[in-house]
């Protein structure tokens, strides 16, 4: 029951946010007070709010969690490597709200590794601020992850951390966990070392401007970074591509679709998001960093999660073969199928009308991963 003086001007049929304001009244209903008028429930921006509440996603932080986050001070150099002179740049979508990871690479000056590279990957040191059994830790465990919607994000951590202290912003000192990786000229990993550091990113870049710079059209921001940062990054990526070609991971090409909203939250277009070598570079660096993390945790005999991909069922592979043959393509019979065989099929389908069909069919033939 909403008393007349507690409606906040809301009208019948509007979507509202309310809080209980009193015990049950004479009609057996608790009293409520309108906090916010959200408008037409069929309006675009209402969809995210309805989904958030329908799925019980916590969209505000308890006062003790906010207080703990607000009390945090930026980490200093004590107990950390000074990495502030390393040109670790972040490369994200143009509309990224935060910057989680930074990269840099350079030629290895060790004469025993001619043509090799040293790759640096740094991530924000969240563990410096979120300590075990703290208010922040308990709330993050409750949420499990951030939840992304077309027009908003429900973060796992308060903005003081997610958008500030744990975001590797340009030109500010930030605590980080970094890995220094040495690879040979063929992209094979020779060694790696983890360290906690204090970094200061010289630039927050986006994928498009990085790719344009490498294609010969640098802007004011990327031009001074071409020689010291961008070209060495791409040289290291070229080496990693050689190792990738050797190990033959599944090369699915399933373009991401990007939803464009106007200021009112209405969808103006759904387009394919462009993919550049800049995207693939970051992906390859992150895969390599995760391999290093897994190897270190295994070596230290620490419990950790593994993502397991079992071999696909024979029935599903037969169905994929039938789909391929119907499209005029071939998938070998009578032998143990390996990812290279599937990649050959995907390569046959590339640049044909059946490309998306074959990519989706290949994906569906895979066994769902578990942990």
C-alpha positions as a Markdown table, in Angstrom:
| # | Residue | x | y | z |
|---|---|---|---|---|
| 1 | Unk | 0.0 | 0.0 | 0.0 |
| 2 | Unk | 1.4 | 3.4 | -1.1 |
| 3 | Unk | -0.1 | 6.3 | 0.9 |
| 4 | Unk | -1.0 | 9.3 | -1.2 |
| 5 | Unk | 1.8 | 11.4 | 0.3 |
| 6 | Unk | 4.4 | 8.8 | -0.6 |
| 7 | Unk | 3.9 | 8.3 | -4.3 |
| 8 | Unk | 6.6 | 10.8 | -5.4 |
| 9 | Unk | 4.4 | 11.9 | -8.2 |
| 10 | Unk | 4.3 | 8.4 | -9.8 |
| 11 | Unk | 1.4 | 7.5 | -12.0 |
| 12 | Unk | -0.5 | 4.2 | -12.5 |
| 13 | Unk | 1.4 | 1.9 | -14.8 |
| 14 | Unk | 4.8 | 3.4 | -14.3 |
| 15 | Unk | 7.8 | 1.3 | -13.3 |
| 16 | Unk | 9.0 | 2.5 | -9.9 |
| 17 | Unk | 11.6 | 1.8 | -7.3 |
| 18 | Unk | 10.2 | 1.7 | -3.8 |
| 19 | Unk | 11.1 | 0.8 | -0.2 |
| 20 | Unk | 9.0 | -0.5 | 2.7 |
| 21 | Unk | 8.1 | 2.4 | 5.0 |
| 22 | Unk | 5.9 | 0.8 | 7.6 |
| 23 | Unk | 4.3 | -2.3 | 9.0 |
| 24 | Unk | 1.2 | -4.0 | 7.6 |
| 25 | Unk | -1.9 | -1.7 | 7.5 |
| 26 | Unk | -5.6 | -2.5 | 7.8 |
| 27 | Unk | -5.6 | -4.2 | 4.3 |
| 28 | Unk | -2.9 | -6.6 | 5.3 |
| 29 | Unk | -0.3 | -5.0 | 3.0 |
| 30 | Unk | 3.0 | -3.4 | 4.2 |
| 31 | Unk | 3.4 | 0.3 | 3.4 |
| 32 | Unk | 5.8 | 1.5 | 0.8 |
| 33 | Unk | 7.3 | 4.8 | -0.3 |
| 34 | Unk | 8.3 | 5.5 | -3.9 |
| 35 | Unk | 12.0 | 6.3 | -4.2 |
| 36 | Unk | 12.3 | 6.8 | -7.9 |
| 37 | Unk | 10.1 | 7.0 | -11.0 |
| 38 | Unk | 11.6 | 4.8 | -13.7 |
| 39 | Unk | 8.9 | 5.5 | -16.3 |
| 40 | Unk | 7.3 | 3.4 | -18.9 |
| 41 | Unk | 8.1 | -0.3 | -18.1 |
| 42 | Unk | 8.3 | -1.0 | -21.9 |
| 43 | Unk | 11.0 | 1.7 | -22.3 |
| 44 | Unk | 14.4 | 0.5 | -23.4 |
| 45 | Unk | 16.3 | 1.5 | -20.3 |
| 46 | Unk | 13.7 | -0.3 | -18.1 |
| 47 | Unk | 14.6 | -3.6 | -19.6 |
| 48 | Unk | 18.0 | -3.8 | -17.8 |
| 49 | Unk | 16.5 | -2.7 | -14.5 |
| 50 | Unk | 13.8 | -5.4 | -14.8 |
| 51 | Unk | 16.4 | -8.1 | -15.6 |
| 52 | Unk | 18.5 | -7.0 | -12.6 |
| 53 | Unk | 15.7 | -7.3 | -10.2 |
| 54 | Unk | 14.1 | -10.4 | -11.7 |
| 55 | Unk | 17.4 | -12.3 | -11.4 |
| 56 | Unk | 18.2 | -10.9 | -7.9 |
| 57 | Unk | 21.4 | -9.2 | -9.0 |
| 58 | Unk | 22.6 | -7.0 | -6.1 |
| 59 | Unk | 22.7 | -3.5 | -7.6 |
| 60 | Unk | 23.7 | -1.5 | -4.6 |
| 61 | Unk | 26.5 | -2.0 | -2.0 |
| 62 | Unk | 25.9 | -2.3 | 1.7 |
| 63 | Unk | 27.2 | 0.7 | 3.7 |
| 64 | Unk | 30.1 | -1.3 | 5.4 |
| 65 | Unk | 31.4 | -2.3 | 1.9 |
| 66 | Unk | 31.2 | 1.3 | 0.6 |
| 67 | Unk | 33.0 | 2.5 | 3.8 |
| 68 | Unk | 35.8 | 0.0 | 3.4 |
| 69 | Unk | 36.3 | 0.9 | -0.3 |
| 70 | Unk | 36.2 | 4.6 | 0.4 |
| 71 | Unk | 38.9 | 4.2 | 3.1 |
| 72 | Unk | 41.4 | 2.6 | 0.6 |
| 73 | Unk | 44.5 | 4.6 | -0.2 |
| 74 | Unk | 46.6 | 4.1 | -3.4 |
| 75 | Unk | 49.3 | 1.5 | -3.0 |
| 76 | Unk | 52.8 | 2.8 | -2.6 |
| 77 | Unk | 56.2 | 1.5 | -3.7 |
| 78 | Unk | 56.9 | -0.5 | -0.5 |
| 79 | Unk | 57.4 | -4.1 | -1.3 |
| 80 | Unk | 57.0 | -3.6 | -5.0 |
| 81 | Unk | 59.2 | -3.4 | -8.1 |
| 82 | Unk | 59.4 | 0.1 | -9.5 |
| 83 | Unk | 57.9 | -0.3 | -13.0 |
| 84 | Unk | 56.9 | 3.3 | -13.6 |
| 85 | Unk | 59.4 | 3.8 | -16.4 |
| 86 | Unk | 58.1 | 0.8 | -18.4 |
| 87 | Unk | 55.8 | 2.0 | -21.2 |
| 88 | Unk | 52.9 | -0.4 | -20.4 |
| 89 | Unk | 49.9 | 0.7 | -22.4 |
| 90 | Unk | 46.3 | -0.4 | -22.1 |
| 91 | Unk | 44.4 | -1.3 | -25.3 |
| 92 | Unk | 40.7 | -1.6 | -25.0 |
| 93 | Unk | 37.4 | -0.8 | -26.9 |
| 94 | Unk | 36.9 | 2.9 | -27.4 |
| 95 | Unk | 34.0 | 2.9 | -24.9 |
| 96 | Unk | 35.8 | 0.9 | -22.1 |
| 97 | Unk | 34.8 | 2.1 | -18.6 |
| 98 | Unk | 38.0 | 0.7 | -17.0 |
| 99 | Unk | 41.4 | -0.7 | -17.9 |
| 100 | Unk | 42.2 | -4.1 | -16.4 |
| 101 | Unk | 45.4 | -5.0 | -18.2 |
| 102 | Unk | 48.5 | -3.4 | -19.8 |
| 103 | Unk | 51.2 | -4.7 | -22.2 |
| 104 | Unk | 54.6 | -4.0 | -23.5 |
| 105 | Unk | 57.2 | -6.0 | -25.4 |
| 106 | Unk | 60.8 | -5.5 | -26.5 |
| 107 | Unk | 63.6 | -7.4 | -28.2 |
| 108 | Unk | 65.5 | -9.8 | -25.9 |
| 109 | Unk | 69.1 | -8.5 | -25.5 |
| 110 | Unk | 70.3 | -11.9 | -24.4 |
| 111 | Unk | 72.7 | -13.2 | -27.2 |
| 112 | Unk | 71.6 | -16.7 | -26.5 |
| 113 | Unk | 68.0 | -15.8 | -27.6 |
| 114 | Unk | 68.7 | -14.2 | -31.0 |
| 115 | Unk | 65.5 | -12.8 | -32.5 |
| 116 | Unk | 63.6 | -13.4 | -29.2 |
| 117 | Unk | 61.3 | -11.1 | -27.3 |
| 118 | Unk | 60.5 | -10.1 | -23.8 |
| 119 | Unk | 56.7 | -9.7 | -23.2 |
| 120 | Unk | 55.2 | -7.9 | -20.2 |
| 121 | Unk | 51.6 | -8.3 | -19.1 |
| 122 | Unk | 50.3 | -6.4 | -16.1 |
| 123 | Unk | 46.9 | -6.5 | -14.4 |
| 124 | Unk | 45.6 | -4.4 | -11.6 |
| 125 | Unk | 46.5 | -5.8 | -8.2 |
| 126 | Unk | 43.0 | -6.2 | -6.9 |
| 127 | Unk | 44.2 | -8.5 | -4.1 |
| 128 | Unk | 46.1 | -5.6 | -2.5 |
| 129 | Unk | 42.7 | -4.0 | -1.8 |
| 130 | Unk | 40.4 | -7.0 | -1.5 |
| 131 | Unk | 41.8 | -9.1 | 1.4 |
| 132 | Unk | 40.4 | -12.4 | 2.5 |
| 133 | Unk | 37.3 | -12.2 | 4.7 |
| 134 | Unk | 37.1 | -8.4 | 4.4 |
| 135 | Unk | 33.7 | -6.7 | 3.7 |
| 136 | Unk | 34.8 | -6.2 | 0.1 |
| 137 | Unk | 35.8 | -9.9 | -0.2 |
| 138 | Unk | 32.5 | -11.2 | 1.2 |
| 139 | Unk | 30.4 | -8.9 | -1.1 |
| 140 | Unk | 32.5 | -9.8 | -4.1 |
| 141 | Unk | 32.0 | -13.5 | -3.3 |
| 142 | Unk | 28.3 | -12.9 | -3.0 |
| 143 | Unk | 28.2 | -11.3 | -6.5 |
| 144 | Unk | 30.6 | -13.6 | -8.2 |
| 145 | Unk | 31.2 | -11.3 | -11.2 |
| 146 | Unk | 30.2 | -8.0 | -12.7 |
| 147 | Unk | 27.0 | -8.1 | -14.8 |
| 148 | Unk | 27.0 | -6.3 | -18.1 |
| 149 | Unk | 24.0 | -4.8 | -19.9 |
| 150 | Unk | 23.8 | -2.7 | -23.1 |
| 151 | Unk | 23.3 | 0.5 | -21.1 |
| 152 | Unk | 24.9 | -0.2 | -17.7 |
| 153 | Unk | 27.2 | -2.4 | -15.6 |
| 154 | Unk | 26.5 | -3.8 | -12.2 |
| 155 | Unk | 30.1 | -4.1 | -10.9 |
| 156 | Unk | 31.5 | -6.7 | -8.5 |
| 157 | Unk | 33.4 | -4.1 | -6.6 |
| 158 | Unk | 32.5 | -0.5 | -5.7 |
| 159 | Unk | 33.5 | 2.2 | -8.2 |
| 160 | Unk | 36.3 | 3.4 | -5.8 |
| 161 | Unk | 38.1 | 0.2 | -6.8 |
| 162 | Unk | 36.6 | -1.0 | -10.1 |
| 163 | Unk | 36.7 | 2.5 | -11.8 |
| 164 | Unk | 39.6 | 4.0 | -9.9 |
| 165 | Unk | 42.3 | 2.2 | -7.8 |
| 166 | Unk | 42.0 | -1.1 | -9.8 |
| 167 | Unk | 41.9 | 0.6 | -13.2 |
| 168 | Unk | 45.2 | 1.2 | -14.9 |
| 169 | Unk | 44.4 | 4.8 | -16.0 |
| 170 | Unk | 46.8 | 6.8 | -18.1 |
| 171 | Unk | 49.4 | 8.8 | -16.2 |
| 172 | Unk | 48.6 | 7.6 | -12.7 |
| 173 | Unk | 50.5 | 5.2 | -10.5 |
| 174 | Unk | 48.7 | 1.9 | -10.0 |
| 175 | Unk | 49.6 | -1.3 | -8.1 |
| 176 | Unk | 49.8 | -4.2 | -10.5 |
| 177 | Unk | 50.6 | -7.9 | -10.7 |
| 178 | Unk | 52.9 | -8.4 | -13.7 |
| 179 | Unk | 54.5 | -11.3 | -15.5 |
| 180 | Unk | 57.7 | -11.0 | -17.6 |
| 181 | Unk | 57.7 | -13.6 | -20.3 |
| 182 | Unk | 60.7 | -14.6 | -22.5 |
| 183 | Unk | 59.9 | -16.2 | -25.9 |
| 184 | Unk | 62.2 | -17.3 | -28.7 |
| 185 | Unk | 62.0 | -16.1 | -32.4 |
| 186 | Unk | 59.4 | -18.8 | -33.1 |
| 187 | Unk | 57.1 | -17.7 | -30.2 |
| 188 | Unk | 58.0 | -20.6 | -27.9 |
| 189 | Unk | 58.0 | -19.6 | -24.2 |
| 190 | Unk | 61.4 | -20.0 | -22.6 |
| 191 | Unk | 60.8 | -18.6 | -19.1 |
| 192 | Unk | 58.5 | -16.4 | -17.1 |
| 193 | Unk | 58.6 | -14.5 | -13.8 |
| 194 | Unk | 55.8 | -13.0 | -11.7 |
| 195 | Unk | 56.2 | -9.8 | -9.7 |
| 196 | Unk | 54.2 | -7.2 | -7.9 |
| 197 | Unk | 54.9 | -3.7 | -9.1 |
| 198 | Unk | 53.9 | -0.1 | -9.3 |
| 199 | Unk | 53.3 | 1.1 | -12.8 |
| 200 | Unk | 52.3 | 4.3 | -14.6 |
| 201 | Unk | 50.8 | 3.8 | -18.0 |
| 202 | Unk | 51.9 | 6.4 | -20.6 |
| 203 | Unk | 48.7 | 5.9 | -22.7 |
| 204 | Unk | 45.2 | 4.4 | -22.7 |
| 205 | Unk | 44.7 | 3.4 | -26.3 |
| 206 | Unk | 41.8 | 1.8 | -28.2 |
| 207 | Unk | 41.9 | -1.0 | -30.8 |
| 208 | Unk | 41.0 | 1.1 | -33.7 |
| 209 | Unk | 43.7 | 3.8 | -33.2 |
| 210 | Unk | 46.4 | 1.2 | -32.6 |
| 211 | Unk | 45.5 | -0.6 | -35.8 |
| 212 | Unk | 45.3 | 2.6 | -37.8 |
| 213 | Unk | 48.8 | 3.6 | -36.4 |
| 214 | Unk | 50.2 | 0.2 | -37.6 |
| 215 | Unk | 48.5 | 0.6 | -40.9 |
| 216 | Unk | 50.3 | 3.9 | -41.5 |
| 217 | Unk | 47.8 | 6.4 | -40.1 |
| 218 | Unk | 48.9 | 7.3 | -36.6 |
| 219 | Unk | 47.2 | 10.1 | -34.6 |
| 220 | Unk | 48.8 | 12.5 | -32.2 |
| 221 | Unk | 48.6 | 10.0 | -29.4 |
| 222 | Unk | 50.0 | 6.9 | -31.2 |
| 223 | Unk | 52.7 | 8.5 | -33.4 |
| 224 | Unk | 55.3 | 8.9 | -30.6 |
| 225 | Unk | 54.5 | 5.4 | -29.4 |
| 226 | Unk | 55.1 | 3.7 | -32.8 |
| 227 | Unk | 58.8 | 2.9 | -32.4 |
| 228 | Unk | 59.1 | 2.3 | -28.7 |
| 229 | Unk | 55.9 | 0.5 | -28.0 |
| 230 | Unk | 53.6 | -0.5 | -30.9 |
| 231 | Unk | 56.0 | -2.0 | -33.4 |
| 232 | Unk | 57.8 | -4.1 | -30.7 |
| 233 | Unk | 54.3 | -5.3 | -29.5 |
| 234 | Unk | 53.4 | -6.4 | -33.1 |
| 235 | Unk | 56.8 | -8.0 | -33.6 |
| 236 | Unk | 56.3 | -10.2 | -30.5 |
| 237 | Unk | 52.8 | -11.0 | -31.6 |
| 238 | Unk | 54.2 | -12.1 | -35.0 |
| 239 | Unk | 56.4 | -14.6 | -33.1 |
| 240 | Unk | 53.5 | -15.9 | -31.0 |
| 241 | Unk | 51.5 | -16.4 | -34.2 |
| 242 | Unk | 54.1 | -18.9 | -35.4 |
| 243 | Unk | 53.8 | -20.9 | -32.2 |
| 244 | Unk | 50.0 | -20.7 | -32.5 |
| 245 | Unk | 50.1 | -22.0 | -36.1 |
| 246 | Unk | 52.3 | -24.9 | -34.8 |
| 247 | Unk | 49.9 | -26.0 | -32.0 |
| 248 | Unk | 46.8 | -25.5 | -34.1 |
| 249 | Unk | 44.1 | -24.3 | -31.7 |
| 250 | Unk | 40.6 | -24.2 | -33.1 |
| 251 | Unk | 40.3 | -21.1 | -35.3 |
| 252 | Unk | 36.6 | -20.3 | -35.2 |
| 253 | Unk | 35.6 | -17.0 | -36.8 |
| 254 | Unk | 32.3 | -16.0 | -35.1 |
| 255 | Unk | 32.1 | -12.2 | -35.4 |
| 256 | Unk | 30.8 | -10.3 | -32.3 |
| 257 | Unk | 27.7 | -8.2 | -32.8 |
| 258 | Unk | 27.7 | -4.7 | -31.3 |
| 259 | Unk | 24.4 | -3.1 | -30.2 |
| 260 | Unk | 24.4 | 0.7 | -30.7 |
| 261 | Unk | 22.0 | 2.6 | -28.4 |
| 262 | Unk | 20.9 | 6.2 | -28.6 |
| 263 | Unk | 20.7 | 8.6 | -25.6 |
| 264 | Unk | 17.2 | 7.2 | -24.8 |
| 265 | Unk | 18.4 | 3.6 | -24.7 |
| 266 | Unk | 16.8 | 2.7 | -28.0 |
| 267 | Unk | 18.6 | 0.3 | -30.4 |
| 268 | Unk | 19.7 | 2.3 | -33.4 |
| 269 | Unk | 21.7 | -0.6 | -35.1 |
| 270 | Unk | 23.1 | -4.0 | -34.6 |
| 271 | Unk | 26.4 | -4.3 | -36.4 |
| 272 | Unk | 29.4 | -6.6 | -36.6 |
| 273 | Unk | 32.1 | -5.4 | -34.4 |
| 274 | Unk | 35.3 | -5.0 | -36.4 |
| 275 | Unk | 38.2 | -7.3 | -35.4 |
| 276 | Unk | 41.8 | -6.1 | -35.9 |
| 277 | Unk | 45.2 | -7.6 | -35.3 |
| 278 | Unk | 45.2 | -5.4 | -32.2 |
| 279 | Unk | 42.4 | -7.5 | -30.8 |
| 280 | Unk | 44.2 | -10.8 | -31.6 |
| 281 | Unk | 47.4 | -9.4 | -30.1 |
| 282 | Unk | 45.8 | -8.7 | -26.8 |
| 283 | Unk | 44.0 | -12.1 | -26.8 |
| 284 | Unk | 47.3 | -14.0 | -27.5 |
| 285 | Unk | 49.2 | -12.1 | -24.8 |
| 286 | Unk | 46.4 | -12.9 | -22.3 |
| 287 | Unk | 46.4 | -16.6 | -23.2 |
| 288 | Unk | 50.2 | -16.7 | -22.7 |
| 289 | Unk | 49.9 | -14.9 | -19.3 |
| 290 | Unk | 47.2 | -17.4 | -18.2 |
| 291 | Unk | 49.5 | -20.3 | -19.2 |
| 292 | Unk | 52.2 | -18.8 | -17.1 |
| 293 | Unk | 49.8 | -18.4 | -14.2 |
| 294 | Unk | 48.6 | -22.0 | -14.5 |
| 295 | Unk | 52.2 | -23.4 | -14.7 |
| 296 | Unk | 53.2 | -21.4 | -11.6 |
| 297 | Unk | 50.2 | -22.5 | -9.5 |
| 298 | Unk | 50.7 | -26.2 | -10.5 |
| 299 | Unk | 54.4 | -25.9 | -9.6 |
| 300 | Unk | 53.5 | -24.4 | -6.2 |
| 301 | Unk | 50.9 | -27.2 | -5.8 |
| 302 | Unk | 48.1 | -24.7 | -5.3 |
| 303 | Unk | 44.5 | -25.6 | -5.8 |
| 304 | Unk | 43.0 | -24.0 | -9.0 |
| 305 | Unk | 40.2 | -24.3 | -11.5 |
| 306 | Unk | 40.8 | -25.9 | -14.9 |
| 307 | Unk | 38.5 | -25.4 | -17.9 |
| 308 | Unk | 38.2 | -28.9 | -19.5 |
| 309 | Unk | 37.3 | -29.4 | -23.1 |
| 310 | Unk | 36.7 | -33.1 | -23.8 |
| 311 | Unk | 36.8 | -34.6 | -27.2 |
| 312 | Unk | 33.6 | -34.1 | -29.2 |
| 313 | Unk | 31.2 | -37.1 | -29.6 |
| 314 | Unk | 31.4 | -39.1 | -32.8 |
| 315 | Unk | 27.7 | -38.4 | -33.5 |
| 316 | Unk | 28.3 | -34.7 | -33.5 |
| 317 | Unk | 31.3 | -35.0 | -35.7 |
| 318 | Unk | 29.3 | -37.1 | -38.2 |
| 319 | Unk | 26.6 | -34.4 | -38.2 |
| 320 | Unk | 29.2 | -31.8 | -38.9 |
| 321 | Unk | 30.6 | -33.9 | -41.7 |
| 322 | Unk | 27.1 | -34.1 | -43.3 |
| 323 | Unk | 26.7 | -30.4 | -43.0 |
| 324 | Unk | 30.1 | -29.8 | -44.6 |
| 325 | Unk | 29.3 | -32.2 | -47.5 |
| 326 | Unk | 26.0 | -30.5 | -48.1 |
| 327 | Unk | 27.9 | -27.3 | -48.5 |
| 328 | Unk | 30.3 | -28.8 | -50.9 |
| 329 | Unk | 33.1 | -29.1 | -48.4 |
| 330 | Unk | 35.0 | -32.1 | -47.0 |
| 331 | Unk | 36.0 | -33.3 | -43.5 |
| 332 | Unk | 38.2 | -36.4 | -43.4 |
| 333 | Unk | 36.8 | -39.8 | -42.5 |
| 334 | Unk | 38.5 | -42.9 | -41.1 |
| 335 | Unk | 41.1 | -41.1 | -38.9 |
| 336 | Unk | 41.3 | -39.5 | -35.5 |
| 337 | Unk | 40.1 | -36.0 | -36.1 |
| 338 | Unk | 42.4 | -33.2 | -34.7 |
| 339 | Unk | 41.9 | -29.5 | -34.5 |
| 340 | Unk | 44.0 | -29.1 | -37.7 |
| 341 | Unk | 41.4 | -31.0 | -39.6 |
| 342 | Unk | 38.7 | -28.8 | -38.3 |
| 343 | Unk | 40.8 | -25.7 | -39.2 |
| 344 | Unk | 41.2 | -27.0 | -42.7 |
| 345 | Unk | 37.4 | -27.2 | -43.0 |
| 346 | Unk | 37.0 | -23.7 | -41.6 |
| 347 | Unk | 39.6 | -22.5 | -44.1 |
| 348 | Unk | 37.7 | -24.1 | -47.0 |
| 349 | Unk | 34.6 | -22.3 | -45.8 |
| 350 | Unk | 36.2 | -18.9 | -45.4 |
| 351 | Unk | 35.1 | -16.2 | -47.8 |
| 352 | Unk | 32.1 | -18.4 | -48.9 |
| 353 | Unk | 28.4 | -18.0 | -48.3 |
| 354 | Unk | 28.6 | -21.0 | -45.9 |
| 355 | Unk | 31.3 | -19.6 | -43.7 |
| 356 | Unk | 29.0 | -18.6 | -40.8 |
| 357 | Unk | 27.1 | -21.9 | -41.0 |
| 358 | Unk | 30.2 | -24.0 | -40.9 |
| 359 | Unk | 31.7 | -21.9 | -38.0 |
| 360 | Unk | 28.5 | -22.3 | -36.0 |
| 361 | Unk | 28.1 | -26.0 | -36.8 |
| 362 | Unk | 31.8 | -26.6 | -35.8 |
| 363 | Unk | 31.1 | -24.8 | -32.5 |
| 364 | Unk | 28.0 | -26.9 | -31.8 |
| 365 | Unk | 29.9 | -30.1 | -32.5 |
| 366 | Unk | 32.2 | -29.3 | -29.6 |
| 367 | Unk | 31.6 | -30.8 | -26.1 |
| 368 | Unk | 30.5 | -28.1 | -23.6 |
| 369 | Unk | 33.4 | -27.2 | -21.4 |
| 370 | Unk | 33.2 | -27.7 | -17.6 |
| 371 | Unk | 35.4 | -26.7 | -14.7 |
